[in-house]
Amino acid sequence: MVEGRGEIAVVIVAAGTGSRIGGVDGLPKQYREIGGRSILAHTLAVFLAHPAIGRVVTVIHPDHGDLHATAVAPLGASAKLVPAVIGGATRQVSVRLGLEALAGTPPALVLIHDAARPFVSAAILDRTIAMLGEAEAALVALPVVDTLKRAGDAGEVVGTVARDGLWAAQTPQGFRYEAIAAAHARAAASGRDDFTDDAAVAEWAGMTVRLVEGERGNVKITTAQDLAEAERRMSTDIYTRLPDVRTGWGYDVHSFEPGDHVTLCGVEIAHTHRLNGHSDADVALHALTDAILGALGDGDIGAHFPPTDMQWRGCASSVFVREALERLAARGGMLAHVDISLVAEAPKIGPHREAMRARVASICDIPVGRVGIKATTNEKLGFVGRREGIAAMAAATIRLPAE
Ligand code: MG
């Protein structure tokens, strides 16, 4: 019954201002960063990557336009991501406004999800969507395993609540779109604004809500402890996903010829000569390209970019580094670090070192703190000492998935 893009839409609820997490900046939790990007971006990425989902709309607080724009920027452009919608005073109102934003081209199904649950898995989405093949409403939940106590005002236990048949609701909660949109509209018209989840709106409207198995890991980040645990899980992820750490190295030399500048690490430096050779003759980026290819065990720059191939004539050597990085990405890996040594009597590298680090960090899309650039003369010895050319060495550390 579900066919074509746009038939399953998602409403991400991110309009809250509160934070029990605390801290100096008072940032709402959905905009807190874990593992280098916002919780909201992590959450959106799961839905955007799912092949069955056609559209995702985020409901945000009216004061959070800038926060939202910054938070989602790392996701890049996605045809699935529709412009954010401004929410209302309660979660219930925000969801209704999100649903109304989809009404122009109504989807068959809609999943409603809290932005603060970034660990939602593709498997949960699969199970929820599958349940909506037979049910009009599906609730991701887990059976309650802890013994439940009712407490009095002074923190004293006043009773034990039987947990038989009790389930703890998670999100996403999935619905036939027309049914949940109508239920929300009716709840609003009836002055009901106290529902804390959408399954409760569906129940109130008389819909049958079926349970879908949730996951313990699909936590809602609420407290500082949750945030610390989420940070640990996200950073642990890199080490568990990419445990195969390798270092490659590269070496290159180019000779001088008459000219007025050299290009080193992508930075043009005025000089009495230029470097002769392949492309822009950026000896440092050639060594770096070889270092990345070496770590991959995937040939060398000459094999991938033959100097006899005229298309590389005069081209920026960042092209070669990026191609090597694409080969790394195709293997599911990431670049962890690079270190480059230049050996030259002239020009002086020191004044350009920070510009070079910034340029290499930008080409490689890694933090500048993961780029080392060093330079030395050759103490007037050999071809470098005679100012006949420049040599460069590079090391690159990569992380790959387990084989
Ligand atoms: Mg070269």
Boltz pocket constraint, residues with backbone or C-beta under 6 A from the ligand:
constraints:
  - pocket:
      binder: B
      contacts: [[A, 252], [A, 253], [A, 254], [A, 277], [A, 278], [A, 281], [A, 282], [A, 283], [A, 286]]
      max_distance: 6.0
